[in-house]
């Protein structure tokens, strides 16, 4: 009996000296699950699988700022022959702060982290489809609190924030023609304004002139300009005027 009591006393003493487990519920931070390492999206390339399209390896991409954040992109076949891409936004310490999905067609491009609207916060660009030269991008804009909202999916070779406050999507139609679509960022949506169709005259290696016309994409009236004044302004924007320079 004395031996049993001694053992119990030792066990109680050890319990008293051991740290109590952290309480669950409000105020207790759940530890982030440890993530398996993934290759850097910026250093790997998609694999051309021929008729099956491009195959993308799962990857991780660090934000190009001081936030310590990252995204992880994982790819899986979808029922309609497209590819489902699942993106997780990862905070320092490996906690997932946001997760969303897109459906991707045939594209060799990978995810990008760019501040496309030049507001000082890094945004997420996910490729959905690539044609001969242009890529359709799902744009997830970072707003206050590190949250990302989907604002649109322009198709372009490149996106340019203009000094006049527009987002210009520069899309090449042919060797001597570009369509530069201008958008206005309003809240959580890219509103289409108009497209400047820029055509080079002469041969590709010997341009003799450039003609620019505009097409109303539904936002011309919102500019407060006449069609002629809008043509003068938007065809003079460097995003459109300089595509053949």
Buried (B, 14 or more C-beta within 10 A) or exposed (E): EEEEEEEEEEEEEEEEEEEEEEEEEEEEEEEEEEBEEBEEBBEBEBEEEEEEBBEBBBBBBBBEEEBEBBBBBBBEEEEEEBBBBBBBBBBEEEBEEBEBEBEBBBBBBBBBBBBBBBEEBBBBBBBBBBEEEBBBBBBBBBBEEBEBBBBBBBBBEBBBBBEEEBBBBBBBBEEBBBBBBBBBBEEEBBBBBBBBBBBBEEEEEEEEEBEBEBEBBEBBEEBEBEEEEBBEBBBEBEBBBEBBE
